[in-house]
Amino acid sequence: SLGAEIDLKGGIYQCSANNLHGAEVYLDVVSVGATINIMLAAARAEGVTTIVNAAREPHIVDLANFLSSMGAVVKGAGTATIRIQGKKYLKGCRYSILPDQIETGTWMVAAAATQGDITIRNCVPYHMESVSAKLLEIGANVIEGEDYLRVIGNGKPRPATITTLPYPGFPTDLQQPFTALLSVANGTSMIIETIFESRFRHTDELLRMGANIQVNGEVAVIKGVDELWGAEVSATDLRAAAALIVAGLMAKGTTTISNLKYIDRGYENIDYKLQLLGADIDLRIFPKAWASGFAVEKRDGDDVRRSLQFFDETGEAVHK
């Protein structure tokens, strides 16, 4: 729509353009990634670009503020219609980005799952309202401050039904960690995924840990069990990795997670932060061979079982 030429070669899209021009773009499905990429292209395109049915996530507004700081003219961010007046040149700027709501939400879920007490600072509680509401529903305590959230686990969680929706609804990127939490709930829970297809691949790994989950299309029915136990599992994507870490922290015994090449893309120094919170955890990633391993340990009084394995991209153990 903006004048680019797009070719698909060998499964890779190649895009090129001498000049981009403004246009009206209607998104059939609300998409954060599509909205961001159109905004970036439109900031240097000639004329006005209008995005209809745009995503409204906080980081869409943050990107609009960033582009405005560089000299672009962006109006309507945070609503369903965004208009961008393209500029031939943009200027440099200094900008502090918004705290990551998905990382914030992962720590919130981890606190409830482990019966912990975690205070997350430098976050925006307003952005986490859908997550806070579900944590309160299952029985956790959530305390909000101006720029912090404190989550306290409060016994075995109650069951809940979650439907993923575009912001301000419940974020799809947090349904996987929440699946791990609800796997030990006192009753039957349901998660309905409306954003992405094939978003429940992590449930096969949770089954290895003793969870009772049935998936039918984009609906997962989770029957709570008494406890999870440690197992060797594999991460299928970034948020599945987060879910398995939460499950490992909950489980009895040692959990070893392979294929962790995704985790650093969404969580900075996650192992160090968990260690500060008291977790027995170790992380190793070898980028050259994509070999990775992750051990999560569970203490039983003075008895601590430790195991750490690394796996290459074929799943073969390469180090113990």
C-alpha positions as CSV (number, residue, x, y, z in Angstrom):
1,S,0.0,0.0,0.0
2,L,2.9,2.4,0.7
3,G,4.7,1.6,-2.6
4,A,7.2,-1.1,-1.6
5,E,8.0,-4.1,-3.8
6,I,7.8,-7.4,-1.9
7,D,9.2,-10.7,-3.2
8,L,9.1,-14.1,-1.5
9,K,12.3,-16.1,-2.3
10,G,13.2,-19.3,-0.6
11,G,10.8,-18.7,2.2
12,I,12.2,-15.2,2.9
13,Y,10.5,-11.9,2.1
14,Q,12.6,-9.3,0.4
15,C,11.3,-5.7,0.4
16,S,12.6,-2.7,-1.5
17,A,11.4,0.8,-2.5
18,N,12.9,3.9,-4.0
19,N,10.2,6.1,-2.4
20,L,7.4,5.3,0.0
21,H,4.1,7.2,-0.2
22,G,1.3,7.7,2.4
23,A,-1.8,5.5,2.1
24,E,-4.7,4.2,4.2
25,V,-4.0,0.7,5.5
26,Y,-6.7,-1.4,7.0
27,L,-5.7,-4.3,9.2
28,D,-8.0,-7.2,9.0
29,V,-6.7,-8.5,12.3
30,V,-5.4,-6.3,15.1
31,S,-1.6,-6.8,15.0
32,V,1.1,-5.2,17.2
33,G,3.9,-6.2,14.8
34,A,2.1,-5.0,11.7
35,T,1.1,-1.7,13.4
36,I,4.7,-1.0,14.5
37,N,6.2,-1.8,11.1
38,I,3.7,0.4,9.2
39,M,4.4,3.3,11.7
40,L,8.1,3.0,11.1
41,A,7.7,3.0,7.3
42,A,5.2,5.8,7.4
43,A,7.4,8.1,9.4
44,R,9.7,8.5,6.3
45,A,7.0,8.1,3.6
46,E,5.8,11.1,1.6
47,G,2.3,12.2,2.7
48,V,-0.1,11.0,5.4
49,T,-0.5,7.3,6.3
50,T,-3.6,6.2,8.2
51,I,-3.7,2.9,10.0
52,V,-7.3,1.6,10.6
53,N,-7.9,-1.1,13.2
54,A,-4.5,-0.4,14.7
55,A,-3.2,-2.1,17.8
56,R,-3.5,-0.1,21.0
57,E,-0.8,-1.7,23.3
58,P,1.2,0.7,25.5
59,H,4.3,0.2,23.4
60,I,2.4,1.4,20.3
61,V,1.9,4.7,22.2
62,D,5.6,4.6,23.3
63,L,6.7,4.2,19.7
64,A,4.6,7.1,18.7
65,N,6.2,9.2,21.4
66,F,9.6,8.1,20.3
67,L,9.0,9.0,16.6
68,S,7.5,12.3,17.7
69,S,10.7,13.0,19.6
70,M,12.6,12.4,16.4
71,G,10.4,14.9,14.5
72,A,7.6,12.7,13.1
73,V,4.0,13.7,13.4
74,V,1.9,10.9,14.9
75,K,-1.7,11.3,16.0
76,G,-4.1,8.8,17.5
77,A,-1.8,6.3,19.0
78,G,-3.6,4.3,21.7
79,T,-6.8,4.4,19.6
80,A,-8.0,2.2,16.6
81,T,-6.9,4.9,14.1
82,I,-3.4,6.2,13.8
83,R,-2.3,9.0,11.4
84,I,1.4,9.6,10.5
85,Q,2.6,12.6,8.6
86,G,5.8,11.4,6.9
87,K,9.0,13.5,7.1
88,K,12.0,13.4,4.7
89,Y,14.4,13.5,7.6
90,L,14.2,12.6,11.3
91,K,16.6,13.8,14.0
92,G,18.3,11.9,16.8
93,C,17.0,12.0,20.3
94,R,17.5,10.6,23.8
95,Y,14.5,8.5,25.0
96,S,13.7,6.2,27.9
97,I,11.6,3.3,26.7
98,L,8.5,1.9,28.5
99,P,9.0,-1.0,31.0
100,D,8.1,-4.3,29.4
101,Q,4.6,-5.4,30.5
102,I,5.1,-9.0,29.5
103,E,8.2,-9.4,31.7
104,T,6.3,-7.6,34.5
105,G,3.4,-10.1,34.1
106,T,5.8,-13.1,34.1
107,W,7.2,-12.0,37.5
108,M,3.6,-11.5,38.8
109,V,2.6,-15.0,37.7
110,A,5.9,-16.5,39.1
111,A,5.1,-14.9,42.5
112,A,1.7,-16.4,42.7
113,A,2.8,-19.8,41.4
114,T,5.6,-20.2,44.0
115,Q,3.6,-18.8,46.9
116,G,6.2,-16.0,46.9
117,D,6.3,-12.4,47.6
118,I,7.7,-10.3,44.8
119,T,7.8,-6.5,44.4
120,I,8.3,-5.4,40.7
121,R,9.6,-1.8,40.5
122,N,9.8,0.5,37.5
123,C,6.6,-0.8,36.0
124,V,3.3,0.7,35.1
125,P,0.5,-0.9,37.2
126,Y,-2.2,0.6,34.9
127,H,-0.9,-1.5,32.0
128,M,-1.2,-4.7,34.0
129,E,-4.9,-4.4,35.1
130,S,-6.1,-7.5,33.2
131,V,-3.4,-9.6,34.7
132,S,-3.9,-8.2,38.2
133,A,-7.6,-8.9,37.9
134,K,-7.0,-12.6,37.1
135,L,-4.4,-13.0,39.9
136,L,-6.9,-11.5,42.4
137,E,-9.6,-13.9,41.0
138,I,-7.4,-17.0,41.7
139,G,-6.7,-15.8,45.2
140,A,-3.3,-14.0,45.1
141,N,-2.8,-10.6,46.7
142,V,-1.9,-7.7,44.4
143,I,-0.7,-4.4,45.8
144,E,-0.3,-1.5,43.5
145,G,1.9,1.6,43.9
146,E,2.6,4.5,41.6
147,D,5.4,2.7,39.8
148,Y,5.5,-0.8,41.4
149,L,3.4,-3.9,41.9
150,R,3.7,-6.4,44.8
151,V,2.3,-9.9,44.3
152,I,1.9,-12.3,47.2
153,G,1.0,-16.0,46.7
154,N,-1.9,-17.0,49.0
155,G,-2.3,-20.8,49.0
156,K,-3.5,-23.1,46.3
157,P,-4.9,-21.0,43.4
158,R,-8.6,-21.1,42.5
159,P,-9.5,-22.0,38.9
160,A,-10.2,-19.3,36.3
161,T,-11.3,-18.8,32.7
162,I,-9.0,-16.7,30.6
163,T,-9.7,-15.4,27.1
164,T,-6.8,-13.7,25.3
165,L,-7.6,-10.4,23.6
166,P,-5.9,-7.3,22.2
167,Y,-4.9,-4.7,24.8
168,P,-6.5,-3.8,27.2
169,G,-7.6,-7.5,27.3
170,F,-5.5,-10.3,28.7
171,P,-2.3,-10.6,26.7
172,T,-1.7,-13.7,24.6
173,D,2.0,-13.7,25.7
174,L,1.1,-14.4,29.3
175,Q,-1.4,-17.2,28.8
176,Q,1.5,-19.8,28.7
177,P,2.9,-18.9,32.1
178,F,-0.6,-18.7,33.4
179,T,-1.2,-22.2,32.1
180,A,1.6,-23.5,34.4
181,L,0.1,-21.6,37.3
182,L,-3.4,-23.0,36.7
183,S,-2.1,-26.6,36.3
184,V,-2.1,-26.9,40.1
185,A,-5.4,-24.9,40.7
186,N,-8.1,-26.3,43.0
187,G,-10.5,-27.1,40.1
188,T,-10.8,-26.9,36.4
189,S,-9.7,-23.9,34.4
190,M,-10.0,-22.9,30.8
191,I,-7.9,-20.8,28.5
192,I,-9.3,-19.6,25.2
193,E,-6.7,-18.3,22.7
194,T,-8.2,-15.8,20.2
195,I,-5.0,-14.1,18.9
196,F,-2.6,-16.8,17.5
197,E,-3.0,-20.3,16.2
198,S,-0.9,-23.3,17.7
199,R,-0.3,-21.4,20.9
200,F,-0.5,-24.4,23.2
201,R,2.6,-26.4,22.2
202,H,3.9,-25.8,25.7
203,T,1.2,-28.0,27.1
204,D,2.8,-31.2,25.8
205,E,5.8,-30.3,28.0
206,L,3.7,-29.6,31.0
207,L,2.1,-33.0,30.6
208,R,5.6,-34.5,31.1
209,M,5.6,-32.7,34.5
210,G,2.3,-34.2,35.6
211,A,-0.2,-31.6,34.4
212,N,-3.7,-32.6,33.3
213,I,-4.4,-30.5,30.2
214,Q,-6.6,-31.2,27.2
215,V,-6.4,-29.0,24.1
216,N,-9.1,-28.8,21.5
217,G,-8.3,-26.3,18.8
218,E,-7.7,-23.0,20.5
219,V,-9.1,-24.0,23.9
220,A,-7.2,-25.6,26.7
221,V,-9.0,-27.2,29.6
222,I,-6.8,-27.5,32.7
223,K,-7.7,-29.8,35.5
224,G,-5.7,-28.9,38.5
225,V,-3.4,-31.5,40.0
226,D,-1.8,-31.7,43.5
227,E,1.7,-30.9,42.3
228,L,4.0,-31.0,39.3
229,W,7.3,-32.9,39.3
230,G,10.6,-32.3,37.7
231,A,11.2,-33.6,34.2
232,E,13.3,-33.1,31.0
233,V,11.3,-30.7,28.8
234,S,12.0,-28.6,25.7
235,A,11.0,-25.0,25.0
236,T,9.2,-24.4,21.7
237,D,9.2,-20.6,21.8
238,L,10.0,-17.6,24.0
239,R,6.8,-17.6,26.1
240,A,6.8,-21.4,26.3
241,A,10.2,-21.1,27.8
242,A,8.9,-18.7,30.4
243,A,6.0,-21.1,31.2
244,L,8.4,-24.0,31.7
245,I,10.6,-21.9,34.0
246,V,7.5,-21.1,36.1
247,A,6.5,-24.8,36.1
248,G,10.0,-25.8,37.1
249,L,10.0,-23.4,40.0
250,M,6.7,-24.9,41.2
251,A,7.7,-28.6,40.6
252,K,9.0,-31.1,43.1
253,G,12.5,-32.2,42.1
254,T,14.7,-30.9,39.2
255,T,13.5,-29.7,35.9
256,T,15.9,-29.5,32.9
257,I,14.8,-27.3,30.0
258,S,16.5,-27.6,26.6
259,N,16.2,-25.4,23.5
260,L,16.5,-22.2,25.5
261,K,17.9,-20.1,22.6
262,Y,14.7,-17.9,22.8
263,I,14.8,-16.8,26.4
264,D,17.3,-13.9,26.2
265,R,15.1,-12.3,23.5
266,G,12.5,-11.5,26.1
267,Y,14.1,-11.6,29.5
268,E,17.4,-10.0,30.5
269,N,19.4,-11.9,33.1
270,I,16.4,-14.0,34.1
271,D,18.6,-16.5,35.9
272,Y,20.4,-13.9,38.0
273,K,17.1,-12.2,39.0
274,L,15.6,-15.5,40.0
275,Q,18.7,-16.3,42.1
276,L,18.3,-13.0,43.9
277,L,14.8,-14.2,44.7
278,G,16.1,-17.5,46.2
279,A,15.6,-19.9,43.2
280,D,18.2,-22.7,42.7
281,I,18.7,-22.2,39.1
282,D,21.5,-22.2,36.5
283,L,21.5,-21.2,32.8
284,R,23.9,-21.9,30.0
285,I,23.5,-21.1,26.4
286,F,26.1,-21.8,23.6
287,P,25.1,-19.8,20.6
288,K,27.5,-21.5,18.1
289,A,25.8,-24.9,18.3
290,W,22.5,-23.6,19.8
291,A,23.2,-25.9,22.6
292,S,21.3,-24.9,25.7
293,G,20.3,-26.2,29.1
294,F,18.5,-25.0,32.1
295,A,18.2,-26.7,35.5
296,V,15.7,-25.7,38.1
297,E,16.1,-27.2,41.5
298,K,13.7,-27.7,44.4
299,R,14.8,-27.8,48.0
300,D,13.3,-30.3,50.4
301,G,14.6,-29.2,53.8
302,D,18.4,-29.7,53.6
303,D,18.1,-32.1,50.7
304,V,18.9,-30.4,47.4
305,R,19.1,-32.4,44.2
306,R,21.2,-30.8,41.4
307,S,21.4,-31.7,37.8
308,L,22.4,-29.7,34.7
309,Q,22.4,-30.9,31.2
310,F,23.1,-29.3,27.8
311,F,21.6,-30.3,24.5
312,D,22.6,-29.5,21.0
313,E,20.1,-28.6,18.3
314,T,19.3,-32.2,17.6
315,G,18.4,-32.9,21.2
316,E,21.6,-34.8,22.0
317,A,23.1,-34.3,25.4
318,V,26.5,-32.8,25.0
319,H,27.5,-32.1,28.6
320,K,26.5,-33.0,32.1
